[in-house]
Amino acid sequence: MRYFAPLLAAAVLAAGSGVVSYLNAAPPAETPPPNVVVVMVDTLRPEYLDLYGYGQETAPFLARLAGSSVVFGRSLSTSSWTAPATASVF
């Protein structure tokens, strides 16, 4: 018990100084949330999309979107069934 009181007092002072420094801290800078759009399409093959080099214009909206986006050249599914594959994204 004799050693416990100084340790308790030190812990209370340390916790108190942390609270005081937290209350005196400047608020965090506001950062805008990132713009993230996840496009998921079931049973779409890349070799039939013009943005992956297909000779015909098959998905003009996706091609325009890909022009100003990050496009992954290779991605793999976690499952061959739609429900668990979609659930694994989130």
N, C-alpha and C positions, 0 to 999 in steps of 0.2 A: 504494500500500500504506500510505503514511503517513496518508492520510485515511480509510482503511478501518477501522483499528483503533478510533478513537474512535466511529465510527458503529456498529460492531459492539458495542462496550461499551454504548453508549446503548440499542441495541435489546435487548440482554440484560437490562439494568436495567429497561427499560420492560416487557418481557415478564414479568420476575420480579415486579415490583410488581403487575402485573395478576393473577398467580397468587396472590400473598399476599392481595390484596383479595378475590379470589374465595373463597379458603379461609376468610377471616374474615367473610364476608357471612352474614347471617341466612338460614335456609332460606326458600324462597318459601312464602307462605301457601297452605294446602290449599284449593282450590276444587273443589266437586263438579262432576262432568261434567254438561254440559247434557242435558236430557231431550229427545231428538229422535226422533220417529217419522215415517217417510216412508211414506205410503200410496200405493201405485201400483196402479191398476186398468186393465186393458186394455179398450178399447172401451166406456167408460162415459160417457154424455152428461150434462152438468150439467142440461139442461132436464128430465130425468126424475128428478131428486133433490129431495126435499122441502126440503133445506137451501138449495137455490138457488131455491126458490119454487114447486115443483111442487105441485099441489093434493092429491095423495095421499101417504101415508106409504110410501115405497118403500125407504128405507135407514135404519131407526131407529138402528142402531149408529153410522153415519156422522154422523147429525144430532146424536146425543149427544156424540160425539167433537168435532164442530165447535163445539159450544157452549162448550167450554173450550179451544179451540185457535186458532191462526192459520189462517185460511182464505183462500186466494188466489182472487180473483174471476176472474182471467184468467191462463191459463198456456198456453204453446205447446210443442209437441213439436219435437224436432230432426229427427225422421224420421217417415214414415208406417209404418215397419216396426218391430215391437216390439223386436227384439234391439238395434239400434243406439240406439233411443230410451231403452231401459232402461240401456244401458251409459253413455250420456252423463250420467246422473244422478250416477254415482259416478266 
